[in-house]
Amino acid sequence: QVQLVESGGGLVQDGGSLRLSCAASGRTFRSNAMAWFRQAPGKDRDFVAGISWRSSTYYADSVKDRFTISRDNAVNTVSLQMNSLKPEDTAVYYCAAYGSSYYPPPKRWEEYDYWGQGTQVTVSS
């Protein structure tokens, strides 16, 4: 059974930092793109950052230069370092894995095959 488990969410002040982690189990994703999405109440699930199987990175314009995605294939994890957080970053953050190998990370959430349960990030002003 494949599982993605996120951790590291919480409450932080405007300008603060958080680091999210996603641990995968049940199969290896070393050949697959991974990504982080977020969803605020009443809004769509939006692409935040993605990383290809060979660690090329992709970011939404709203988080570029503030967030950094990385992966450690040895322990089947992907992380998201979030700096200079803003109140508009408040959302539930989801880790996702793309099912096909050797593709860049799609930006549409509908294309992902595996999802974590989500972790809440709240940035207070």
N, C-alpha and C positions, 0 to 999 in steps of 0.2 A: 504494500500500500504506500503510495507516494504521499509525502507530507511536506509542506512548507510551513515553518513556524517562525513568525516574526517576534522580535523583542527590541526593547530600547526606547519605546515611546514614552511620553510623559508630558508634564507641564513645564514650560520654560518661559522666561521673560523675553520680550522683544530684544533682538540682538544676540540672543544666546545660541547655544549649540546643542545638538543631540546626535547620537549615532545609532542608527537602526541596523539590526542584523537579521538575516534570514537563513535559517538552517534547513537544508533539504535532507530528506531521508527516503528510503525506499528505492531509489535509483540515483545514478550519478547524472549530473547535468553539465559535465565538463565540455560537452560538444554543443551545448544549447545556449541560446541567448536568455538572459535573465533581465528583469526590469522591476522598477518600483512605479506604482500608480498611487494616486490619492483621490479621495472622494470627500468633499465637504457636504454638509446637510443640504439636500435639495438640489445638488449639482451632479453633473456627470462624473464618471471615473476618468481621471485625466492622467496621461503619461507624465512621469516626472523625470526618470532617468533609465537608461538601458545600457547593457554591456554585452558585447558579442562573445562568442566562444573563444576568440583570441584576444579578448579584453579591449576592443575598441569601444569607446564610450559615446553616449548620445544623451543630450539634455534638453528639457523644455527651456524655452527662452527665459521663463520666469525664475528659473533656479540656476541658470548658468552662472558660473563664477562663485556660487555660494555652496552648492552641493557637489559631492564627489561620490561616484559609485565605484565599487571595487569588488573583486571576487577572489576567493581562495579555493581553487579546485581540489586541493589536497584534503580539505575538510568540508567540501560541498556547501560553502556559504557565500552569500553575497551581502555586502554592506552598503549603507548610505550614510555618509558623513554630511551633516547639515549644519552649516554655519550661518551667521548673520540672519537668524530666523526672524520672520515677520508675522504679524497676526494673520495675514492672508495665507500663510502656510498651514494654518490650522485645518486638520482633516484626519480621516482615517487613512493610514498608509498601508498599502498591500504589496506584497512580494509576489511576482509571477514568473513562471518559466514557460518558454516557448517549446512546443513539443517536437518540432522538426530540427534536425541538426544542421550546423554550419550555415545559418542564416543570421543576418543582423536582427536586432530586436525590433519587432513591429511597434508602432505607436498606438494602434487601436487595441483596446483591452479585449475586444471580442476574439482576437486571434490567439490568445494565450490559453494553454491547456491546463495549467496547474496554478493554484492560488493558495496563498496563506489566508489566515483568518482575519488579518488586519491588526494594526496597532494604532492607538489614538495618539496624535501629536497636537498639543494645544499650546499656542503662543499667546501670552497675555501682553497687552499694551501698557 
